[in-house]
Amino acid sequence: MTTSRQSRIAEILTRHEKPILEEWLREQLDALTARQDLISESDLRIQSAEFLGLFTSACRAGSLTDITTVEWKPVQDFLAGVSRSRALQGFSPSETATVVFSLKQPLFARLRKELGADAAALADEMWTATVLLDKLGLYTTEVFQKAREEVIKRQQLEMLELSTPVVKLWDGVLAVPLIGTLDSVRTQVVMDNLLQSIVETGSTIAIVDITGVPTVDTLVAQHLLKTVSAARLMGAQCIISGIRPQIAQTIVQLGVEFGDVVTKASLADALAHAFRLIGCTVTRQAPRA
């Protein structure tokens, strides 16, 4: 790519900035007709004007074939910000990439007017502009996807936090009711929450209730034993409750040894055992008349 070809695109963008901006804005509004509740026309105008200014400056100062150079960093930073915000707002990847791709139509129209008499130069310039805008459009899609993945990961962690609550049943007694399948990630969350609660409350008894765990295999049993061991290191004794007949048979068939870990059939049995350990007595009183 020669310097003259670079200067032609930059020159056209500079001389026709306002009409190109207006045509580009119309292209974007037409593409986002059904999504104008997510971004107003005034915000889109401000956003488009800022991008066009950065894009023109980069075309004037940098290479039109390599968007990784320092001259294109402001453009990339701007597109990264737009892509992340749109990922959070609810736009789709294609709608986000339209920010860049829709610039082709007004830019190509100006190139045809300026270079229509020179078919070879027009073809070269349009090809250069196509490759350049395609690279920037793909860049927005990559950033958008990474932003969405980060949101999904954060939501998964939040759901794990919500699905592994640590409940204070009594002074010195905590309970972790587990529902669903245990895996290594969730086990780590359970351990973190339980150990933190042991420190905060000074509890000495922790009941891990697996009534809501559908199946217990060797891996799940290992995760439970890891949680028990971690609690012990913090000075708390663990009781595993919710050992149903089917789970008990499975554990025996798997040959899993819980050692000296106390197990109970129900949370009520575990709580009664915890009361005995801390020296509490529960008595039934006759109902008042």
Short mmCIF file of the C-alpha atoms (twelve columns), coordinates in Angstrom:
data_MODEL
# 
_entry.id   MODEL 
# 
loop_
_atom_site.group_PDB 
_atom_site.id 
_atom_site.type_symbol 
_atom_site.label_atom_id 
_atom_site.label_alt_id 
_atom_site.label_comp_id 
_atom_site.label_asym_id 
_atom_site.label_seq_id 
_atom_site.Cartn_x 
_atom_site.Cartn_y 
_atom_site.Cartn_z 
_atom_site.pdbx_PDB_model_num 
ATOM 1   C CA . MET A 1   0.000   0.000   0.000   1 
ATOM 2   C CA . THR A 2   1.487   3.328   -1.015  1 
ATOM 3   C CA . THR A 3   1.421   6.535   0.992   1 
ATOM 4   C CA . SER A 4   -0.721  8.203   -1.675  1 
ATOM 5   C CA . ARG A 5   -3.419  5.598   -1.292  1 
ATOM 6   C CA . GLN A 6   -3.379  6.065   2.462   1 
ATOM 7   C CA . SER A 7   -3.652  9.823   2.074   1 
ATOM 8   C CA . ARG A 8   -6.628  9.546   -0.287  1 
ATOM 9   C CA . ILE A 9   -8.777  7.719   2.238   1 
ATOM 10  C CA . ALA A 10  -7.689  10.022  5.041   1 
ATOM 11  C CA . GLU A 11  -8.244  13.074  2.863   1 
ATOM 12  C CA . ILE A 12  -11.742 11.968  1.841   1 
ATOM 13  C CA . LEU A 13  -12.659 11.298  5.466   1 
ATOM 14  C CA . THR A 14  -11.361 14.722  6.466   1 
ATOM 15  C CA . ARG A 15  -13.012 16.719  3.685   1 
ATOM 16  C CA . HIS A 16  -16.371 14.946  3.893   1 
ATOM 17  C CA . GLU A 17  -16.518 14.210  7.621   1 
ATOM 18  C CA . LYS A 18  -19.974 15.747  8.238   1 
ATOM 19  C CA . PRO A 19  -21.862 14.163  5.319   1 
ATOM 20  C CA . ILE A 20  -20.182 10.809  5.949   1 
ATOM 21  C CA . LEU A 21  -21.191 11.045  9.614   1 
ATOM 22  C CA . GLU A 22  -24.822 11.798  8.715   1 
ATOM 23  C CA . GLU A 23  -25.021 8.970   6.176   1 
ATOM 24  C CA . TRP A 24  -23.337 6.580   8.587   1 
ATOM 25  C CA . LEU A 25  -25.705 7.572   11.377  1 
ATOM 26  C CA . ARG A 26  -28.706 6.824   9.136   1 
ATOM 27  C CA . GLU A 27  -27.244 3.410   8.301   1 
ATOM 28  C CA . GLN A 28  -26.868 2.605   11.993  1 
ATOM 29  C CA . LEU A 29  -30.345 3.820   12.899  1 
ATOM 30  C CA . ASP A 30  -31.865 1.711   10.114  1 
ATOM 31  C CA . ALA A 31  -29.977 -1.342  11.387  1 
ATOM 32  C CA . LEU A 32  -30.992 -0.674  15.011  1 
ATOM 33  C CA . THR A 33  -34.633 0.224   14.416  1 
ATOM 34  C CA . ALA A 34  -35.863 -2.389  16.867  1 
ATOM 35  C CA . ARG A 35  -33.190 -1.634  19.482  1 
ATOM 36  C CA . GLN A 36  -33.480 2.134   19.853  1 
ATOM 37  C CA . ASP A 37  -34.757 1.541   23.381  1 
ATOM 38  C CA . LEU A 38  -31.190 0.561   24.271  1 
ATOM 39  C CA . ILE A 39  -29.454 3.656   22.884  1 
ATOM 40  C CA . SER A 40  -30.808 7.086   21.986  1 
ATOM 41  C CA . GLU A 41  -30.113 8.837   18.694  1 
ATOM 42  C CA . SER A 42  -28.226 11.625  20.476  1 
ATOM 43  C CA . ASP A 43  -25.949 9.130   22.256  1 
ATOM 44  C CA . LEU A 44  -25.405 7.257   19.001  1 
ATOM 45  C CA . ARG A 45  -24.481 10.527  17.265  1 
ATOM 46  C CA . ILE A 46  -21.935 11.420  19.953  1 
ATOM 47  C CA . GLN A 47  -20.507 7.904   19.849  1 
ATOM 48  C CA . SER A 48  -20.289 7.892   16.048  1 
ATOM 49  C CA . ALA A 49  -18.681 11.333  15.855  1 
ATOM 50  C CA . GLU A 50  -16.029 10.327  18.366  1 
ATOM 51  C CA . PHE A 51  -15.228 7.122   16.522  1 
ATOM 52  C CA . LEU A 52  -15.077 8.845   13.134  1 
ATOM 53  C CA . GLY A 53  -12.631 11.421  14.493  1 
ATOM 54  C CA . LEU A 54  -10.382 8.725   15.949  1 
ATOM 55  C CA . PHE A 55  -10.672 6.624   12.793  1 
ATOM 56  C CA . THR A 56  -9.744  9.552   10.537  1 
ATOM 57  C CA . SER A 57  -6.725  10.445  12.686  1 
ATOM 58  C CA . ALA A 58  -5.505  6.846   12.634  1 
ATOM 59  C CA . CYS A 59  -5.932  6.623   8.845   1 
ATOM 60  C CA . ARG A 60  -3.950  9.839   8.476   1 
ATOM 61  C CA . ALA A 61  -1.094  8.824   10.788  1 
ATOM 62  C CA . GLY A 62  -0.920  5.042   10.703  1 
ATOM 63  C CA . SER A 63  -0.905  2.020   8.427   1 
ATOM 64  C CA . LEU A 64  -4.148  0.998   6.785   1 
ATOM 65  C CA . THR A 65  -3.140  -2.666  6.791   1 
ATOM 66  C CA . ASP A 66  -2.081  -3.152  10.410  1 
ATOM 67  C CA . ILE A 67  -4.448  -2.088  13.222  1 
ATOM 68  C CA . THR A 68  -2.038  -3.291  15.908  1 
ATOM 69  C CA . THR A 69  0.250   -0.271  15.593  1 
ATOM 70  C CA . VAL A 70  0.302   2.472   18.216  1 
ATOM 71  C CA . GLU A 71  -1.653  4.852   15.946  1 
ATOM 72  C CA . TRP A 72  -4.676  2.536   16.086  1 
ATOM 73  C CA . LYS A 73  -4.658  2.059   19.861  1 
ATOM 74  C CA . PRO A 74  -7.119  4.927   20.542  1 
ATOM 75  C CA . VAL A 75  -9.504  3.384   17.992  1 
ATOM 76  C CA . GLN A 76  -9.166  -0.060  19.562  1 
ATOM 77  C CA . ASP A 77  -9.656  1.337   23.079  1 
ATOM 78  C CA . PHE A 78  -12.787 3.167   21.963  1 
ATOM 79  C CA . LEU A 79  -14.232 0.094   20.235  1 
ATOM 80  C CA . ALA A 80  -13.392 -2.052  23.253  1 
ATOM 81  C CA . GLY A 81  -15.351 0.313   25.502  1 
ATOM 82  C CA . VAL A 82  -18.325 0.351   23.132  1 
ATOM 83  C CA . SER A 83  -18.297 -3.442  22.789  1 
ATOM 84  C CA . ARG A 84  -18.190 -4.036  26.548  1 
ATOM 85  C CA . SER A 85  -20.974 -1.550  27.246  1 
ATOM 86  C CA . ARG A 86  -23.156 -3.036  24.513  1 
ATOM 87  C CA . ALA A 87  -22.547 -6.537  25.828  1 
ATOM 88  C CA . LEU A 88  -23.943 -5.379  29.177  1 
ATOM 89  C CA . GLN A 89  -26.824 -3.466  27.578  1 
ATOM 90  C CA . GLY A 90  -28.147 -6.505  25.735  1 
ATOM 91  C CA . PHE A 91  -27.021 -5.900  22.146  1 
ATOM 92  C CA . SER A 92  -26.127 -8.904  19.999  1 
ATOM 93  C CA . PRO A 93  -22.614 -9.402  18.541  1 
ATOM 94  C CA . SER A 94  -23.845 -8.556  15.017  1 
ATOM 95  C CA . GLU A 95  -25.557 -5.376  16.229  1 
ATOM 96  C CA . THR A 96  -22.324 -4.344  17.929  1 
ATOM 97  C CA . ALA A 97  -20.216 -5.048  14.844  1 
ATOM 98  C CA . THR A 98  -22.648 -2.915  12.817  1 
ATOM 99  C CA . VAL A 99  -21.028 0.128   14.423  1 
ATOM 100 C CA . VAL A 100 -18.037 -0.499  12.163  1 
ATOM 101 C CA . PHE A 101 -19.482 -2.368  9.200   1 
ATOM 102 C CA . SER A 102 -22.169 0.245   8.511   1 
ATOM 103 C CA . LEU A 103 -19.431 2.806   7.832   1 
ATOM 104 C CA . LYS A 104 -18.644 1.008   4.570   1 
ATOM 105 C CA . GLN A 105 -21.640 2.329   2.652   1 
ATOM 106 C CA . PRO A 106 -21.009 6.088   3.100   1 
ATOM 107 C CA . LEU A 107 -17.233 5.681   2.748   1 
ATOM 108 C CA . PHE A 108 -17.556 3.628   -0.443  1 
ATOM 109 C CA . ALA A 109 -20.008 6.157   -1.872  1 
ATOM 110 C CA . ARG A 110 -17.463 8.962   -1.369  1 
ATOM 111 C CA . LEU A 111 -14.657 6.865   -2.818  1 
ATOM 112 C CA . ARG A 112 -16.716 6.268   -5.979  1 
ATOM 113 C CA . LYS A 113 -17.392 9.996   -6.357  1 
ATOM 114 C CA . GLU A 114 -13.744 10.923  -5.857  1 
ATOM 115 C CA . LEU A 115 -12.083 8.098   -7.783  1 
ATOM 116 C CA . GLY A 116 -14.762 6.967   -10.209 1 
ATOM 117 C CA . ALA A 117 -12.649 7.973   -13.209 1 
ATOM 118 C CA . ASP A 118 -9.744  5.759   -12.110 1 
ATOM 119 C CA . ALA A 119 -11.089 2.213   -11.850 1 
ATOM 120 C CA . ALA A 120 -7.802  0.699   -10.672 1 
ATOM 121 C CA . ALA A 121 -7.311  3.269   -7.908  1 
ATOM 122 C CA . LEU A 122 -10.963 2.942   -6.858  1 
ATOM 123 C CA . ALA A 123 -10.688 -0.853  -6.643  1 
ATOM 124 C CA . ASP A 124 -7.494  -0.630  -4.590  1 
ATOM 125 C CA . GLU A 125 -8.922  1.941   -2.191  1 
ATOM 126 C CA . MET A 126 -12.200 0.074   -1.718  1 
ATOM 127 C CA . TRP A 127 -10.331 -3.142  -1.054  1 
ATOM 128 C CA . THR A 128 -8.090  -1.412  1.476   1 
ATOM 129 C CA . ALA A 129 -11.095 0.155   3.226   1 
ATOM 130 C CA . THR A 130 -12.931 -3.200  3.231   1 
ATOM 131 C CA . VAL A 131 -10.057 -5.087  4.823   1 
ATOM 132 C CA . LEU A 132 -9.489  -2.313  7.365   1 
ATOM 133 C CA . LEU A 133 -13.131 -2.075  8.462   1 
ATOM 134 C CA . ASP A 134 -13.480 -5.862  8.530   1 
ATOM 135 C CA . LYS A 135 -10.525 -6.110  10.909  1 
ATOM 136 C CA . LEU A 136 -12.012 -3.470  13.194  1 
ATOM 137 C CA . GLY A 137 -15.432 -5.140  13.018  1 
ATOM 138 C CA . LEU A 138 -13.974 -8.511  13.968  1 
ATOM 139 C CA . TYR A 139 -12.092 -6.823  16.806  1 
ATOM 140 C CA . THR A 140 -15.376 -5.509  18.253  1 
ATOM 141 C CA . THR A 141 -16.847 -9.021  18.055  1 
ATOM 142 C CA . GLU A 142 -13.864 -10.515 19.895  1 
ATOM 143 C CA . VAL A 143 -14.084 -7.947  22.687  1 
ATOM 144 C CA . PHE A 144 -17.866 -8.374  22.842  1 
ATOM 145 C CA . GLN A 145 -17.552 -12.149 23.251  1 
ATOM 146 C CA . LYS A 146 -14.933 -11.785 25.993  1 
ATOM 147 C CA . ALA A 147 -17.146 -9.317  27.822  1 
ATOM 148 C CA . ARG A 148 -20.129 -11.681 27.596  1 
ATOM 149 C CA . GLU A 149 -18.003 -14.560 28.862  1 
ATOM 150 C CA . GLU A 150 -16.903 -12.447 31.822  1 
ATOM 151 C CA . VAL A 151 -20.536 -11.620 32.601  1 
ATOM 152 C CA . ILE A 152 -21.504 -15.297 32.398  1 
ATOM 153 C CA . LYS A 153 -18.638 -16.338 34.668  1 
ATOM 154 C CA . ARG A 154 -19.561 -13.668 37.190  1 
ATOM 155 C CA . GLN A 155 -23.200 -14.759 37.124  1 
ATOM 156 C CA . GLN A 156 -22.168 -18.381 37.592  1 
ATOM 157 C CA . LEU A 157 -20.114 -17.443 40.650  1 
ATOM 158 C CA . GLU A 158 -23.015 -15.427 42.032  1 
ATOM 159 C CA . MET A 159 -25.351 -18.377 41.513  1 
ATOM 160 C CA . LEU A 160 -22.857 -20.645 43.265  1 
ATOM 161 C CA . GLU A 161 -22.744 -18.223 46.165  1 
ATOM 162 C CA . LEU A 162 -26.534 -18.227 46.384  1 
ATOM 163 C CA . SER A 163 -26.739 -22.012 46.082  1 
ATOM 164 C CA . THR A 164 -24.257 -22.635 48.922  1 
ATOM 165 C CA . PRO A 165 -25.514 -20.577 51.876  1 
ATOM 166 C CA . VAL A 166 -24.083 -21.044 55.361  1 
ATOM 167 C CA . VAL A 167 -26.852 -20.858 57.965  1 
ATOM 168 C CA . LYS A 168 -26.335 -20.223 61.671  1 
ATOM 169 C CA . LEU A 169 -28.666 -22.663 63.444  1 
ATOM 170 C CA . TRP A 170 -27.519 -21.985 66.983  1 
ATOM 171 C CA . ASP A 171 -24.698 -20.335 68.835  1 
ATOM 172 C CA . GLY A 172 -21.665 -22.308 67.741  1 
ATOM 173 C CA . VAL A 173 -23.598 -24.396 65.186  1 
ATOM 174 C CA . LEU A 174 -23.550 -23.786 61.434  1 
ATOM 175 C CA . ALA A 175 -25.274 -25.639 58.607  1 
ATOM 176 C CA . VAL A 176 -24.519 -25.854 54.892  1 
ATOM 177 C CA . PRO A 177 -27.561 -27.205 53.005  1 
ATOM 178 C CA . LEU A 178 -26.369 -28.491 49.638  1 
ATOM 179 C CA . ILE A 179 -28.703 -28.850 46.675  1 
ATOM 180 C CA . GLY A 180 -27.641 -30.241 43.304  1 
ATOM 181 C CA . THR A 181 -24.399 -31.766 42.099  1 
ATOM 182 C CA . LEU A 182 -21.062 -31.144 43.772  1 
ATOM 183 C CA . ASP A 183 -18.056 -30.481 41.563  1 
ATOM 184 C CA . SER A 184 -14.585 -29.103 42.258  1 
ATOM 185 C CA . VAL A 185 -15.579 -25.488 41.634  1 
ATOM 186 C CA . ARG A 186 -18.649 -25.636 43.838  1 
ATOM 187 C CA . THR A 187 -16.742 -27.515 46.548  1 
ATOM 188 C CA . GLN A 188 -14.227 -24.690 46.655  1 
ATOM 189 C CA . VAL A 189 -17.041 -22.158 47.080  1 
ATOM 190 C CA . VAL A 190 -18.570 -24.281 49.864  1 
ATOM 191 C CA . MET A 191 -15.228 -24.473 51.656  1 
ATOM 192 C CA . ASP A 192 -14.564 -20.758 51.299  1 
ATOM 193 C CA . ASN A 193 -18.023 -19.806 52.610  1 
ATOM 194 C CA . LEU A 194 -17.933 -22.336 55.451  1 
ATOM 195 C CA . LEU A 195 -14.427 -21.456 56.633  1 
ATOM 196 C CA . GLN A 196 -15.188 -17.745 56.507  1 
ATOM 197 C CA . SER A 197 -18.366 -18.269 58.548  1 
ATOM 198 C CA . ILE A 198 -16.468 -20.387 61.103  1 
ATOM 199 C CA . VAL A 199 -14.017 -17.532 61.590  1 
ATOM 200 C CA . GLU A 200 -16.733 -14.865 61.787  1 
ATOM 201 C CA . THR A 201 -19.016 -16.745 64.217  1 
ATOM 202 C CA . GLY A 202 -16.465 -18.758 66.186  1 
ATOM 203 C CA . SER A 203 -18.578 -21.869 65.624  1 
ATOM 204 C CA . THR A 204 -17.278 -25.310 66.620  1 
ATOM 205 C CA . ILE A 205 -19.896 -27.460 64.868  1 
ATOM 206 C CA . ALA A 206 -20.615 -27.470 61.126  1 
ATOM 207 C CA . ILE A 207 -23.410 -29.577 59.642  1 
ATOM 208 C CA . VAL A 208 -23.076 -30.379 55.935  1 
ATOM 209 C CA . ASP A 209 -26.523 -31.475 54.780  1 
ATOM 210 C CA . ILE A 210 -26.639 -33.427 51.507  1 
ATOM 211 C CA . THR A 211 -30.362 -34.169 51.484  1 
ATOM 212 C CA . GLY A 212 -30.645 -32.199 48.225  1 
ATOM 213 C CA . VAL A 213 -27.689 -33.912 46.530  1 
ATOM 214 C CA . PRO A 214 -29.227 -36.412 44.061  1 
ATOM 215 C CA . THR A 215 -26.301 -38.838 43.843  1 
ATOM 216 C CA . VAL A 216 -23.064 -39.428 45.684  1 
ATOM 217 C CA . ASP A 217 -20.186 -40.959 43.749  1 
ATOM 218 C CA . THR A 218 -16.509 -41.280 44.587  1 
ATOM 219 C CA . LEU A 219 -15.770 -37.747 43.401  1 
ATOM 220 C CA . VAL A 220 -18.607 -36.200 45.435  1 
ATOM 221 C CA . ALA A 221 -17.479 -38.156 48.513  1 
ATOM 222 C CA . GLN A 222 -13.946 -36.860 48.070  1 
ATOM 223 C CA . HIS A 223 -15.255 -33.300 47.841  1 
ATOM 224 C CA . LEU A 224 -17.214 -33.804 51.081  1 
ATOM 225 C CA . LEU A 225 -14.159 -35.168 52.866  1 
ATOM 226 C CA . LYS A 226 -12.092 -32.202 51.692  1 
ATOM 227 C CA . THR A 227 -14.681 -29.830 53.154  1 
ATOM 228 C CA . VAL A 228 -14.676 -31.777 56.463  1 
ATOM 229 C CA . SER A 229 -10.869 -31.713 56.614  1 
ATOM 230 C CA . ALA A 230 -10.727 -27.982 55.939  1 
ATOM 231 C CA . ALA A 231 -13.288 -27.293 58.690  1 
ATOM 232 C CA . ARG A 232 -11.321 -29.422 61.138  1 
ATOM 233 C CA . LEU A 233 -8.191  -27.418 60.484  1 
ATOM 234 C CA . MET A 234 -10.211 -24.358 61.537  1 
ATOM 235 C CA . GLY A 235 -11.180 -26.080 64.796  1 
ATOM 236 C CA . ALA A 236 -14.730 -27.078 63.852  1 
ATOM 237 C CA . GLN A 237 -16.199 -30.580 63.907  1 
ATOM 238 C CA . CYS A 238 -18.280 -31.579 60.889  1 
ATOM 239 C CA . ILE A 239 -21.416 -33.670 60.786  1 
ATOM 240 C CA . ILE A 240 -22.719 -34.958 57.451  1 
ATOM 241 C CA . SER A 241 -26.494 -35.282 57.379  1 
ATOM 242 C CA . GLY A 242 -28.999 -36.394 54.757  1 
ATOM 243 C CA . ILE A 243 -27.584 -39.890 54.285  1 
ATOM 244 C CA . ARG A 244 -30.559 -41.564 52.639  1 
ATOM 245 C CA . PRO A 245 -30.712 -45.381 52.246  1 
ATOM 246 C CA . GLN A 246 -29.838 -45.208 48.536  1 
ATOM 247 C CA . ILE A 247 -26.841 -42.971 49.223  1 
ATOM 248 C CA . ALA A 248 -25.694 -45.204 52.089  1 
ATOM 249 C CA . GLN A 249 -25.773 -48.249 49.787  1 
ATOM 250 C CA . THR A 250 -23.893 -46.377 47.080  1 
ATOM 251 C CA . ILE A 251 -21.180 -45.275 49.510  1 
ATOM 252 C CA . VAL A 252 -20.739 -48.852 50.748  1 
ATOM 253 C CA . GLN A 253 -20.574 -50.222 47.183  1 
ATOM 254 C CA . LEU A 254 -17.988 -47.609 46.250  1 
ATOM 255 C CA . GLY A 255 -15.915 -48.531 49.279  1 
ATOM 256 C CA . VAL A 256 -15.719 -44.906 50.411  1 
ATOM 257 C CA . GLU A 257 -14.561 -44.530 54.008  1 
ATOM 258 C CA . PHE A 258 -15.714 -41.522 55.991  1 
ATOM 259 C CA . GLY A 259 -13.510 -42.555 58.892  1 
ATOM 260 C CA . ASP A 260 -14.484 -40.905 62.156  1 
ATOM 261 C CA . VAL A 261 -16.755 -38.367 60.456  1 
ATOM 262 C CA . VAL A 262 -20.183 -38.362 62.114  1 
ATOM 263 C CA . THR A 263 -23.029 -39.042 59.672  1 
ATOM 264 C CA . LYS A 264 -26.755 -38.729 60.308  1 
ATOM 265 C CA . ALA A 265 -29.861 -39.599 58.335  1 
ATOM 266 C CA . SER A 266 -31.509 -36.187 58.669  1 
ATOM 267 C CA . LEU A 267 -30.704 -32.585 59.512  1 
ATOM 268 C CA . ALA A 268 -32.831 -32.920 62.661  1 
ATOM 269 C CA . ASP A 269 -30.694 -35.848 63.855  1 
ATOM 270 C CA . ALA A 270 -27.539 -33.894 63.104  1 
ATOM 271 C CA . LEU A 271 -28.802 -30.863 65.020  1 
ATOM 272 C CA . ALA A 272 -29.707 -33.046 68.019  1 
ATOM 273 C CA . HIS A 273 -26.200 -34.507 67.965  1 
ATOM 274 C CA . ALA A 274 -24.702 -31.009 67.726  1 
ATOM 275 C CA . PHE A 275 -26.694 -29.928 70.783  1 
ATOM 276 C CA . ARG A 276 -25.265 -32.847 72.758  1 
ATOM 277 C CA . LEU A 277 -21.744 -31.905 71.705  1 
ATOM 278 C CA . ILE A 278 -22.110 -28.317 72.907  1 
ATOM 279 C CA . GLY A 279 -23.978 -29.323 76.067  1 
ATOM 280 C CA . CYS A 280 -27.415 -28.011 75.149  1 
ATOM 281 C CA . THR A 281 -30.626 -29.779 76.116  1 
ATOM 282 C CA . VAL A 282 -33.893 -29.379 74.284  1 
ATOM 283 C CA . THR A 283 -37.042 -30.155 76.261  1 
ATOM 284 C CA . ARG A 284 -40.599 -30.330 75.065  1 
ATOM 285 C CA . GLN A 285 -43.061 -28.146 76.932  1 
ATOM 286 C CA . ALA A 286 -46.773 -28.627 77.098  1 
ATOM 287 C CA . PRO A 287 -48.636 -26.075 74.960  1 
ATOM 288 C CA . ARG A 288 -50.123 -23.175 76.850  1 
ATOM 289 C CA . ALA A 289 -53.874 -23.196 77.316  1 
# 
